[in-house]
């Protein structure tokens, strides 16, 4: 992962400005402070904060057409690999790890 994006991602994960969510990049009402984000949603928000599109029904938001993961272009921008993206998704969604735990893994492994 590229150092710039890793640094910004870790800062955001540790900032307490984002509420943690699961299974989608972003869910909630229109205001960010009332939304829940998965770790990948936070990274997407850092890269492209105006790129969110509402589904209009379930309060879920997509980024470049995806509700659950970063697209290839965003992965290329950040240098995040598909396997590392999958690992972060698994830690957040299946293992229900906290942002501090996930940020420690990112810091040590990416």
C-alpha positions as CSV (number, residue, x, y, z in Angstrom):
1,X,0.0,0.0,0.0
2,X,1.2,3.5,-0.8
3,X,2.5,5.3,2.3
4,X,0.5,8.5,1.8
5,X,-2.9,6.6,1.7
6,X,-1.9,4.3,4.6
7,X,-1.0,7.3,6.7
8,X,-4.3,9.1,5.9
9,X,-6.3,5.9,6.4
10,X,-4.8,5.2,9.8
11,X,-5.3,8.8,10.9
12,X,-9.0,8.6,9.9
13,X,-9.6,5.2,11.5
14,X,-8.1,6.5,14.8
15,X,-9.9,9.9,14.7
16,X,-13.2,8.9,16.2
17,X,-14.9,10.9,13.4
18,X,-16.4,7.8,11.8
19,X,-18.8,5.4,13.3
20,X,-18.2,1.7,12.5
21,X,-20.5,-0.2,10.2
22,X,-20.5,-3.6,8.7
23,X,-21.2,-5.2,5.3
24,X,-21.4,-2.0,3.2
25,X,-19.0,0.9,2.6
26,X,-21.4,3.5,4.0
27,X,-24.9,3.3,5.5
28,X,-27.1,6.0,7.2
29,X,-28.8,9.2,6.5
30,X,-27.4,11.8,4.2
31,X,-25.1,13.5,6.8
32,X,-21.7,11.8,7.2
33,X,-21.7,12.2,11.0
34,X,-24.9,10.2,11.1
35,X,-23.5,7.4,8.9
36,X,-21.7,4.2,9.6
37,X,-18.6,3.3,7.6
38,X,-16.6,0.1,7.1
39,X,-12.8,0.6,7.1
40,X,-12.9,0.4,3.3
41,X,-15.6,3.0,3.2
42,X,-13.4,5.3,5.2
43,X,-10.6,4.9,2.7
44,X,-13.0,5.6,-0.2
45,X,-14.2,8.7,1.7
46,X,-10.7,10.0,2.0
47,X,-9.9,9.4,-1.7
48,X,-13.2,10.6,-3.2
49,X,-15.4,12.3,-0.6
50,X,-17.9,13.5,-3.2
51,X,-18.2,10.2,-5.0
52,X,-21.0,8.7,-2.8
53,X,-24.3,7.8,-4.5
54,X,-27.4,6.9,-2.4
55,X,-29.5,3.9,-3.2
56,X,-32.5,5.9,-2.4
57,X,-34.1,3.2,-0.3
58,X,-32.0,1.5,2.3
59,X,-29.7,4.3,3.2
60,X,-26.8,2.5,1.7
61,X,-24.3,4.4,-0.4
62,X,-22.1,3.2,-3.3
63,X,-18.8,4.4,-4.4
64,X,-18.3,4.1,-8.2
65,X,-21.1,1.5,-8.4
66,X,-19.9,-0.7,-5.5
67,X,-21.6,-1.0,-2.1
68,X,-19.1,-3.4,-0.5
69,X,-15.6,-2.9,-1.8
70,X,-13.2,-0.6,-3.6
71,X,-13.2,-0.7,-7.3
72,X,-10.0,-1.5,-9.3
73,X,-9.2,2.2,-9.9
74,X,-9.4,3.1,-6.2
75,X,-7.3,0.0,-5.3
76,X,-4.7,1.1,-7.9
77,X,-4.7,4.7,-6.5
78,X,-4.0,3.4,-3.0
79,X,-1.9,0.4,-3.9
80,X,-4.2,-1.8,-1.8
81,X,-4.2,-5.4,-3.0
82,X,-7.3,-7.5,-3.5
83,X,-6.1,-10.0,-0.8
84,X,-5.5,-7.1,1.7
85,X,-9.0,-5.7,0.9
86,X,-10.5,-9.1,1.5
87,X,-8.6,-9.4,4.8
88,X,-9.9,-6.0,6.0
89,X,-13.4,-6.9,5.0
90,X,-13.2,-10.2,6.9
91,X,-11.8,-8.6,10.0
92,X,-14.6,-6.0,10.0
93,X,-17.6,-8.0,8.9
94,X,-17.0,-11.6,10.0
95,X,-14.7,-11.2,12.9
96,X,-16.3,-7.9,14.1
97,X,-13.0,-6.4,14.9
98,X,-12.9,-2.7,16.1
99,X,-11.3,0.1,14.2
100,X,-8.3,0.2,16.6
101,X,-7.7,-3.5,16.1
102,X,-8.0,-3.2,12.3
103,X,-5.8,-0.1,12.3
104,X,-3.0,-2.0,14.2
105,X,-3.2,-4.8,11.6
106,X,-3.0,-2.2,8.7
107,X,0.0,-0.5,10.4
108,X,1.9,-3.8,10.8
109,X,1.0,-5.6,7.6
110,X,0.4,-3.1,4.8
